[in-house]
Amino acid sequence: MTEVEHDATPRRGLDPRAAETRRRLVEAFVALSAAHAGNVTVPQIVARARLHRSSFYAHFGTVDELALYAIDRNLDQVHTENLGRHNRRTMPARASNTLVIAEILDRVSDPANPLMAVLARDRALGEQALGAQLSSRVLDYYAQVSSFGGLTPLTRSASAEYVGHGLAAVICGWLLGEVSMTRAELVDWLALLVPDWVMTAVPVTSVESRG
């Protein structure tokens, strides 16, 4: 398995030049991945991005790190949009969360999505990374949605790990042809993996009191 030696998560507050460099590297990687089925090298990336190799290594240690960063950025947008729907109360929690699952599936199943490139290079790395990133967003969802305010830290952590890595395992299996379902069937099945109290955003105190 390829090990990630540097922090590949998005860094908030990057200066504009660093942010632009990362944007160009991500765009180059995604375009090349679509054309070369994941077999992308650093020289190819910097050539397409019109950057020097030193610019790549100033931000990422390996191509896999760049890929994981690109996946993370992609999921960030879905997460932000979901929180916005909750805050604006534009749709019921279950409908919003089901939509999130569908949006995640649509993004990762795009042939140009960097997750496919990572899975082609290292299945375990791709699944682990997607699970960790989904888990992180579930934790943030718990923190941002007021009805989960009564969750204990242990409940938050355990639930986020279960939901994030459970979704990632099924999604990666589907992408690799190991799960035979249509997209609509898969969305419904994935929604069943998420506990009802998460899908409906019911007050946590009522859930934990039943335990």
ZATOR-815294 format. One record per residue (C-alpha): chain; x, y, z. Coordinates in steps of 0.5 Angstrom, whole numbers, m for minus. Layout:
// ZATOR-815294
<chain = A; px = X; py = Y; pz = Z>
...
END
This chain:
// ZATOR-815294
<chain = A; px = 0; py = 0; pz = 0>
<chain = A; px = 2; py = 7; pz = m2>
<chain = A; px = 3; py = 11; pz = 5>
<chain = A; px = 2; py = 18; pz = 5>
<chain = A; px = 7; py = 22; pz = 8>
<chain = A; px = 5; py = 29; pz = 8>
<chain = A; px = m2; py = 32; pz = 10>
<chain = A; px = m6; py = 32; pz = 4>
<chain = A; px = m12; py = 36; pz = 7>
<chain = A; px = m14; py = 43; pz = 4>
<chain = A; px = m11; py = 48; pz = 8>
<chain = A; px = m15; py = 54; pz = 10>
<chain = A; px = m12; py = 61; pz = 9>
<chain = A; px = m7; py = 59; pz = 4>
<chain = A; px = m4; py = 65; pz = 0>
<chain = A; px = m7; py = 67; pz = m6>
<chain = A; px = m1; py = 64; pz = m10>
<chain = A; px = m1; py = 58; pz = m7>
<chain = A; px = m8; py = 57; pz = m8>
<chain = A; px = m7; py = 58; pz = m15>
<chain = A; px = m2; py = 53; pz = m16>
<chain = A; px = m6; py = 48; pz = m12>
<chain = A; px = m12; py = 49; pz = m17>
<chain = A; px = m7; py = 48; pz = m23>
<chain = A; px = m4; py = 42; pz = m20>
<chain = A; px = m11; py = 39; pz = m19>
<chain = A; px = m14; py = 41; pz = m26>
<chain = A; px = m8; py = 38; pz = m29>
<chain = A; px = m9; py = 32; pz = m25>
<chain = A; px = m16; py = 31; pz = m26>
<chain = A; px = m15; py = 32; pz = m34>
<chain = A; px = m9; py = 27; pz = m35>
<chain = A; px = m13; py = 22; pz = m30>
<chain = A; px = m19; py = 22; pz = m35>
<chain = A; px = m14; py = 21; pz = m41>
<chain = A; px = m9; py = 16; pz = m38>
<chain = A; px = m14; py = 12; pz = m33>
<chain = A; px = m10; py = 14; pz = m27>
<chain = A; px = m3; py = 13; pz = m30>
<chain = A; px = 0; py = 20; pz = m29>
<chain = A; px = 6; py = 22; pz = m27>
<chain = A; px = 9; py = 28; pz = m23>
<chain = A; px = 13; py = 31; pz = m30>
<chain = A; px = 6; py = 30; pz = m34>
<chain = A; px = 2; py = 34; pz = m29>
<chain = A; px = 7; py = 40; pz = m28>
<chain = A; px = 8; py = 40; pz = m36>
<chain = A; px = 0; py = 41; pz = m37>
<chain = A; px = 0; py = 46; pz = m31>
<chain = A; px = 6; py = 50; pz = m34>
<chain = A; px = 9; py = 49; pz = m27>
<chain = A; px = 16; py = 47; pz = m25>
<chain = A; px = 17; py = 40; pz = m21>
<chain = A; px = 19; py = 44; pz = m15>
<chain = A; px = 12; py = 48; pz = m15>
<chain = A; px = 9; py = 41; pz = m14>
<chain = A; px = 14; py = 38; pz = m9>
<chain = A; px = 12; py = 45; pz = m5>
<chain = A; px = 5; py = 43; pz = m4>
<chain = A; px = 5; py = 35; pz = m5>
<chain = A; px = 10; py = 29; pz = m3>
<chain = A; px = 7; py = 24; pz = m8>
<chain = A; px = 2; py = 24; pz = m14>
<chain = A; px = m3; py = 20; pz = m9>
<chain = A; px = m3; py = 26; pz = m4>
<chain = A; px = m5; py = 31; pz = m10>
<chain = A; px = m11; py = 26; pz = m12>
<chain = A; px = m13; py = 25; pz = m4>
<chain = A; px = m13; py = 33; pz = m4>
<chain = A; px = m17; py = 33; pz = m10>
<chain = A; px = m22; py = 28; pz = m8>
<chain = A; px = m23; py = 32; pz = m1>
<chain = A; px = m24; py = 39; pz = m5>
<chain = A; px = m29; py = 36; pz = m9>
<chain = A; px = m33; py = 33; pz = m2>
<chain = A; px = m32; py = 40; pz = 1>
<chain = A; px = m37; py = 43; pz = m4>
<chain = A; px = m42; py = 37; pz = m3>
<chain = A; px = m42; py = 38; pz = 5>
<chain = A; px = m42; py = 46; pz = 5>
<chain = A; px = m48; py = 45; pz = 0>
<chain = A; px = m52; py = 40; pz = 5>
<chain = A; px = m50; py = 45; pz = 11>
<chain = A; px = m53; py = 51; pz = 7>
<chain = A; px = m60; py = 47; pz = 6>
<chain = A; px = m60; py = 45; pz = 13>
<chain = A; px = m59; py = 52; pz = 15>
<chain = A; px = m64; py = 55; pz = 11>
<chain = A; px = m69; py = 49; pz = 12>
<chain = A; px = m70; py = 48; pz = 5>
<chain = A; px = m72; py = 41; pz = 5>
<chain = A; px = m73; py = 36; pz = 10>
<chain = A; px = m67; py = 33; pz = 13>
<chain = A; px = m68; py = 26; pz = 11>
<chain = A; px = m69; py = 28; pz = 4>
<chain = A; px = m63; py = 33; pz = 4>
<chain = A; px = m58; py = 27; pz = 7>
<chain = A; px = m61; py = 23; pz = 1>
<chain = A; px = m59; py = 28; pz = m4>
<chain = A; px = m52; py = 29; pz = m1>
<chain = A; px = m51; py = 21; pz = m2>
<chain = A; px = m53; py = 22; pz = m9>
<chain = A; px = m49; py = 28; pz = m10>
<chain = A; px = m43; py = 24; pz = m7>
<chain = A; px = m44; py = 18; pz = m12>
<chain = A; px = m45; py = 23; pz = m18>
<chain = A; px = m38; py = 26; pz = m16>
<chain = A; px = m34; py = 20; pz = m15>
<chain = A; px = m37; py = 16; pz = m21>
<chain = A; px = m35; py = 21; pz = m26>
<chain = A; px = m29; py = 18; pz = m30>
<chain = A; px = m25; py = 25; pz = m29>
<chain = A; px = m26; py = 24; pz = m21>
<chain = A; px = m19; py = 23; pz = m18>
<chain = A; px = m22; py = 18; pz = m14>
<chain = A; px = m22; py = 13; pz = m20>
<chain = A; px = m14; py = 15; pz = m21>
<chain = A; px = m13; py = 13; pz = m13>
<chain = A; px = m17; py = 6; pz = m14>
<chain = A; px = m13; py = 4; pz = m20>
<chain = A; px = m7; py = 6; pz = m16>
<chain = A; px = m8; py = 3; pz = m10>
<chain = A; px = m15; py = 0; pz = m8>
<chain = A; px = m14; py = 0; pz = 0>
<chain = A; px = m11; py = 7; pz = 0>
<chain = A; px = m17; py = 10; pz = m4>
<chain = A; px = m22; py = 7; pz = 0>
<chain = A; px = m19; py = 9; pz = 7>
<chain = A; px = m18; py = 16; pz = 4>
<chain = A; px = m25; py = 17; pz = 2>
<chain = A; px = m28; py = 13; pz = 9>
<chain = A; px = m24; py = 18; pz = 13>
<chain = A; px = m26; py = 24; pz = 9>
<chain = A; px = m33; py = 22; pz = 9>
<chain = A; px = m32; py = 21; pz = 17>
<chain = A; px = m29; py = 28; pz = 18>
<chain = A; px = m35; py = 31; pz = 14>
<chain = A; px = m40; py = 27; pz = 18>
<chain = A; px = m37; py = 30; pz = 25>
<chain = A; px = m37; py = 37; pz = 22>
<chain = A; px = m45; py = 36; pz = 20>
<chain = A; px = m46; py = 33; pz = 28>
<chain = A; px = m42; py = 40; pz = 30>
<chain = A; px = m46; py = 44; pz = 25>
<chain = A; px = m53; py = 42; pz = 26>
<chain = A; px = m56; py = 44; pz = 33>
<chain = A; px = m61; py = 38; pz = 34>
<chain = A; px = m54; py = 34; pz = 35>
<chain = A; px = m52; py = 38; pz = 40>
<chain = A; px = m53; py = 33; pz = 46>
<chain = A; px = m49; py = 28; pz = 43>
<chain = A; px = m43; py = 25; pz = 47>
<chain = A; px = m36; py = 25; pz = 44>
<chain = A; px = m36; py = 18; pz = 44>
<chain = A; px = m43; py = 17; pz = 40>
<chain = A; px = m40; py = 23; pz = 35>
<chain = A; px = m34; py = 19; pz = 33>
<chain = A; px = m36; py = 12; pz = 33>
<chain = A; px = m42; py = 14; pz = 29>
<chain = A; px = m38; py = 18; pz = 24>
<chain = A; px = m33; py = 12; pz = 23>
<chain = A; px = m39; py = 8; pz = 22>
<chain = A; px = m42; py = 12; pz = 17>
<chain = A; px = m36; py = 15; pz = 13>
<chain = A; px = m33; py = 8; pz = 12>
<chain = A; px = m39; py = 4; pz = 11>
<chain = A; px = m41; py = 9; pz = 5>
<chain = A; px = m34; py = 9; pz = 3>
<chain = A; px = m33; py = 1; pz = 2>
<chain = A; px = m40; py = 0; pz = m1>
<chain = A; px = m38; py = 6; pz = m6>
<chain = A; px = m31; py = 4; pz = m8>
<chain = A; px = m34; py = m3; pz = m9>
<chain = A; px = m39; py = m1; pz = m14>
<chain = A; px = m34; py = 4; pz = m18>
<chain = A; px = m30; py = m3; pz = m18>
<chain = A; px = m36; py = m7; pz = m21>
<chain = A; px = m36; py = m11; pz = m15>
<chain = A; px = m43; py = m9; pz = m13>
<chain = A; px = m48; py = m10; pz = m18>
<chain = A; px = m54; py = m4; pz = m18>
<chain = A; px = m56; py = 1; pz = m21>
<chain = A; px = m55; py = 8; pz = m19>
<chain = A; px = m62; py = 9; pz = m16>
<chain = A; px = m62; py = 2; pz = m12>
<chain = A; px = m55; py = 4; pz = m10>
<chain = A; px = m57; py = 11; pz = m7>
<chain = A; px = m63; py = 8; pz = m3>
<chain = A; px = m58; py = 2; pz = 0>
<chain = A; px = m53; py = 7; pz = 2>
<chain = A; px = m59; py = 11; pz = 5>
<chain = A; px = m60; py = 5; pz = 9>
<chain = A; px = m53; py = 4; pz = 12>
<chain = A; px = m54; py = 11; pz = 16>
<chain = A; px = m58; py = 11; pz = 22>
<chain = A; px = m65; py = 14; pz = 22>
<chain = A; px = m63; py = 19; pz = 28>
<chain = A; px = m58; py = 21; pz = 23>
<chain = A; px = m62; py = 22; pz = 17>
<chain = A; px = m68; py = 25; pz = 20>
<chain = A; px = m64; py = 30; pz = 25>
<chain = A; px = m68; py = 28; pz = 31>
<chain = A; px = m66; py = 31; pz = 37>
<chain = A; px = m60; py = 27; pz = 40>
<chain = A; px = m62; py = 27; pz = 47>
<chain = A; px = m68; py = 23; pz = 45>
<chain = A; px = m64; py = 18; pz = 42>
<chain = A; px = m59; py = 17; pz = 47>
<chain = A; px = m64; py = 17; pz = 53>
<chain = A; px = m67; py = 11; pz = 49>
<chain = A; px = m61; py = 7; pz = 50>
END
